[in-house]
Amino acid sequence: MDPKELPSILRDDKISVETNKLISSLLSRTDSQGQKLCKYQGCWYYYNTLQGVLNFQSGFQPQDTDIILASYPKSGTTWLKALTVALLERSKNHSYSSDDEHPLLYDNPHGIVPCLEMDVYHESSSPNLAKFSAPRRKFSTHMPLHAMEETLKHSPCKIVYVCRNVKDTLVSWWFFLCAVLKIEQSRGILESLFESFCNGTIYYGPFWEHLLSYWRASLEEPKHVLFMRYEELKAEPRHQIKRLAEFFGCPFTKQEEESGVVDKILDLCSLRNLSSLEVNKTGSRNDVDHKDYFRKGEVGDSKNYLTPEMEYKIDMIIQEKLQGSGLKF
Ligand code: A3P
């Protein structure tokens, strides 16, 4: 594939001279699609993403009311963004009907909540953040927590991490990658992603270090880091959205609960509703079609694609890497 046709996150055309120098001192590898990755502070990044991470680390100044939504890619980021936007928008008394001016009806959740390293700090360490002010700044990231620790030191900002069964995450990643690269959904690609997943040399990997960085912080500082699970959101959405609202310091009032606001928000943010909106059927950003963020959204879908041997190997890795942490799948 012509490198210019790749989505910008996979390219290496935004690198400064200093970053190039840094990269030459880092461990690097080429992935199965021929894209270059390097390992910085224990995490694998494509080169443009590394530039965004470095820009963020040197330029971001947290505000106390900031919200940062974190995830390993394909773990439910889009859903978490939509729920967060809807929770914070409720002060504006939306009607939730089709003529409502709710931002989720006019933009994709990734447009409303930009990614720190891939959008906001992609090109500069001093972007103009003025438009992100009201009512609270909301950003997302796929960086592991340790990549943000120094920058967020002493900040009481709220970090929410959504995690997902890694087998479903892997399969979702396979579908997404093939859709974005507009290539055929082949077993060969799944198998090479699986290998990279298992040995940790994958974009934003190793996944176990990603998970553990947020898991540990959520135990140590529960007011600062909230750990959520995609599967729990699916199984008990009303309970989980209330948890999220409480964490943000804006719990539902009795009146809101009685007037059905909780269900209206869940319905607005459902995969069925979001994927049926015109903006999500037709729009695109950063070379990714909005529609590719929505697929089945089912728990356990990986069973339909992974062999029992693949499942076993991932289960064993999880068991070994998460041992003693209290985190279980
Ligand atoms: P599947 O590929 O298993 O269907 P991310 O948002 O982190 O990129 O994760 C994408 C996964 O979340 C996809 O899973 C997608 O279908 C699912 N998803 C997207 N929006 C969702 C929503 N509103 N509710 C539930 N799942 C959603």
Boltz pocket constraint, residues with backbone or C-beta under 6 A from the ligand:
constraints:
  - pocket:
      binder: B
      contacts: [[A, 71], [A, 72], [A, 73], [A, 74], [A, 75], [A, 76], [A, 77], [A, 78], [A, 79], [A, 82], [A, 168], [A, 171], [A, 172], [A, 173], [A, 175], [A, 269], [A, 270], [A, 271], [A, 272], [A, 274], [A, 293], [A, 294], [A, 295], [A, 296], [A, 297], [A, 298], [A, 301]]
      max_distance: 6.0
